[in-house]
Amino acid sequence: MKKGKFYWCSLMRYLWTVLNSFRYSCKTQPFGFQTVATVLRYTSLRTVTQRYLKSLTPVFTCLTIFILLSLLTACGRKLDPNLDDYLQPEPVASLTLSATYDKILISWSYPEKEKTKIESFLIERESKGEKKTLGYYNKETTSLEDKDFTFGETYRYRIFAIRPKGIYSKPTEATITPQKLPEVENITYKINPEGVMLSWDAQNSLTYNVYRINQKGERVKIGSTDKKFFLDELLYGSISSYKENSQSEIPYVITTSKSYESAYLESRGIETKVSIESFIPTKPKEVFWSVNEQGVYISWKETKERWIKGYRIYRKTADEKSYELVGETMIPLFFDAKYNITNIKSPVYYKITSEAPLKESEAVEIKVEVHDG
């Protein structure tokens, strides 16, 4: 009886010594075989292990090893530290500022492979020596609008990346001084075969941005130039979409802009409108026709306008007073199978026009007839 009690006490003391040693080792290094080696290197523990293992029966030896392995495995899972949580994160890669008439747009980018290691961004603003926290934003945020500003004042923005443990990156900074830029004057337009040519007057050498306002009233940037004119190349679909939305004009806005370092300035802009009725195509030219047993072939030279839908073909006979629409085509070619070299007894007249979003061009007329002999 005393001998069994001695074994149990020896086993408990042994396990307690090993557990304490292992807990200390887990706090100082990640769990692994190196941890086991560290524990067994302690002289006192090695001595205890040798003394108690000799006195334990084989059954207790197996039980001890099983319990020891379970404790070691659990210890390693619970105490394994994640060092990345305590390292300083990478700073924001780039910070850009854009000032318009109603806001300062703050934009930034962060490496995708580093984004999984952070939790949020902190943005600060400094002006006249006073700092203001604009807020904390989740790691998927890439921009922020600041509408609380005054023209002529200088603003410095700082952004920090933050790890889940509250570790901050080094700040990324950018400065901007919003200014009122001069606007363009005397905007005019001219319709040409490619689209709309916009022109304007300006007293300063700036960059000019051209926007088309869509059917939702939103500005859509279509280009920039350092010249005082800009060509908006249009196709039929772009123009007709305004007509389908019950709009008779295409609105444009032209702004002035200026860039320096990491900042960008842009004016409010001046609006002008282009009437859809202004898109009047030229009529087809150089029409050629031929007739055979299959029917009448008509071809013509393609018109220069890129923004037409295609061509319309009308027909009438000598006995009819008005023309009837008999076909539409996107290419300068039409085939009429109703009449051929056998059944044309009297002249057949054709009229061809180019089709724009609202109007058709002037018509070109031809007479097709077959002479005996």
Secondary structure as the mmCIF struct_conf table of DSSP 4:
data_model
#
loop_
_struct_conf.conf_type_id
_struct_conf.id
_struct_conf.beg_label_comp_id
_struct_conf.beg_label_asym_id
_struct_conf.beg_label_seq_id
_struct_conf.end_label_comp_id
_struct_conf.end_label_asym_id
_struct_conf.end_label_seq_id
HELX_RH_AL_P HELX_RH_AL_P1 LYS A 2 THR A 28
BEND BEND1 GLN A 29 GLN A 29
BEND BEND2 PHE A 31 GLY A 32
HELX_RH_AL_P HELX_RH_AL_P2 PHE A 33 ARG A 41
HELX_RH_AL_P HELX_RH_AL_P3 THR A 43 SER A 55
BEND BEND3 LEU A 56 LEU A 56
HELX_RH_AL_P HELX_RH_AL_P4 PRO A 58 LEU A 79
HELX_RH_3T_P HELX_RH_3T_P1 LEU A 83 TYR A 86
BEND BEND4 LEU A 87 LEU A 87
HELX_LH_PP_P HELX_LH_PP_P1 GLN A 88 VAL A 92
BEND BEND5 ALA A 93 ALA A 93
STRN STRN1 SER A 94 ALA A 99
BEND BEND6 TYR A 101 ASP A 102
STRN STRN2 ILE A 104 SER A 109
HELX_RH_AL_P HELX_RH_AL_P5 GLU A 112 LYS A 115
TURN_TY1_P TURN_TY1_P1 THR A 116 LYS A 117
STRN STRN3 SER A 120 SER A 127
TURN_TY1_P TURN_TY1_P2 LYS A 128 GLY A 129
STRN STRN4 GLU A 130 ASN A 138
TURN_TY1_P TURN_TY1_P3 LYS A 139 GLU A 140
STRN STRN5 SER A 143 ASP A 146
TURN_TY1_P TURN_TY1_P4 PHE A 151 GLY A 152
STRN STRN6 TYR A 155 ILE A 162
TURN_TY1_P TURN_TY1_P5 PRO A 164 LYS A 165
HELX_LH_PP_P HELX_LH_PP_P2 ILE A 167 ILE A 167
STRN STRN7 TYR A 168 TYR A 168
HELX_LH_PP_P HELX_LH_PP_P3 SER A 169 PRO A 171
STRN STRN8 THR A 172 ILE A 176
HELX_LH_PP_P HELX_LH_PP_P4 LEU A 181 VAL A 184
STRN STRN9 GLU A 185 ASN A 192
TURN_TY1_P TURN_TY1_P6 PRO A 193 GLU A 194
STRN STRN10 GLY A 195 ASP A 201
BEND BEND7 GLN A 203 ASN A 204
STRN STRN11 THR A 207 ILE A 213
TURN_TY1_P TURN_TY1_P7 GLN A 215 LYS A 216
BEND BEND8 GLY A 217 GLY A 217
STRN STRN12 ARG A 219 THR A 225
BEND BEND9 ASP A 226 LYS A 228
STRN STRN13 PHE A 229 GLU A 233
HELX_RH_AL_P HELX_RH_AL_P6 TYR A 236 GLU A 244
TURN_TY1_P TURN_TY1_P8 ASN A 245 SER A 246
BEND BEND10 SER A 248 SER A 248
STRN STRN14 GLU A 249 TYR A 260
TURN_TY1_P TURN_TY1_P9 GLU A 261 SER A 262
STRN STRN15 ALA A 263 GLU A 266
STRN STRN16 ILE A 270 SER A 275
HELX_RH_3T_P HELX_RH_3T_P2 ILE A 276 SER A 278
HELX_LH_PP_P HELX_LH_PP_P5 PRO A 281 PRO A 284
STRN STRN17 LYS A 285 VAL A 291
BEND BEND11 GLU A 293 GLN A 294
STRN STRN18 VAL A 296 LYS A 301
HELX_LH_PP_P HELX_LH_PP_P6 GLU A 302 THR A 303
BEND BEND12 LYS A 304 LYS A 304
TURN_TY1_P TURN_TY1_P10 ARG A 306 TRP A 307
STRN STRN19 GLY A 310 THR A 317
TURN_TY1_P TURN_TY1_P11 ALA A 318 ASP A 319
BEND BEND13 LYS A 321 SER A 322
STRN STRN20 GLU A 324 THR A 329
BEND BEND14 MET A 330 PRO A 332
STRN STRN21 LEU A 333 ASP A 336
BEND BEND15 LYS A 338 LYS A 338
TURN_TY1_P TURN_TY1_P12 ILE A 341 ASN A 343
BEND BEND16 SER A 346 SER A 346
STRN STRN22 VAL A 348 GLU A 355
BEND BEND17 PRO A 357 LEU A 358
STRN STRN23 GLU A 360 GLU A 360
STRN STRN24 VAL A 364 VAL A 368
#
